[in-house]
């Protein structure tokens, strides 16, 4: 089975003073005051969104859970 790569980018908005997400993960929208908070939210919601919206299996996500987040 081929591996699919999803991209998430954190952008800084000077007007609202938050990081916001741009991503190809359907349903993902993050706004956070710090990059640490942004990353924590991403790690928390990513598995559920991938399973619900991209037909990924829980086993595939758990197998790749060690993948790093690049900031």
N, C-alpha and C positions, 0 to 999 in steps of 0.2 A: 504494500500500500504506500502511495506517495505521501510525503509529509507536506502539509500546507503551512505556510508562514503568514502570520497576521502582523500588521504593523500598527503601532500606537505611537503618536508623537504628542509630546506635551509642549504647548505654546504658552508664552507669557503675554497677558493682556495688561498693559500699563494703565489703562483707564479703570479697570475693575480690580486690579492688583491680585489676579488669580491665574493659575495655570489652568488651561482647558485642553481637552483632548481632540485630536483628529485621528481617526482610525477606520480601518476596513472591517472592524468587528461590528456587526449589526447590533444596534441598541446601546452601544457604549457612548456615554457622555459623562465626562468627569470635569468638575471644577473644584480646585483646591488651592488653599492659600500657600502651601509649601510643596516642594517636589516630593518630600517624604510622605506627605498626606496623599498626594496624587498616586504615588506608587502603592501605598497601602490599599487605597480604593481599587486600583487596577488588579492587584493580586487577589482581592476579595471577590470581585464580581466577574472576572474573566472566565473562570470555568463554567459558571452557570450560563453566561451569554453564549459561549461557544457551543455548549450542549444544546441550548434552546434554539439557536438561530443558524447554526452552521453544520448541523448533523454530525458533530464530533461525539465520540463516545467518551464516557468518563474514564475508561481504561487508557485511551490515547492521551488524554489530558494529564492523568496521573503519571504516565510514563515520561512525559515531557515536563513535569512539574519542576524539575531542576534547572530548566532553561533560564538563562539570566535576563534581566531587564537591563537594557543599555540606555543610559541617560546621556 
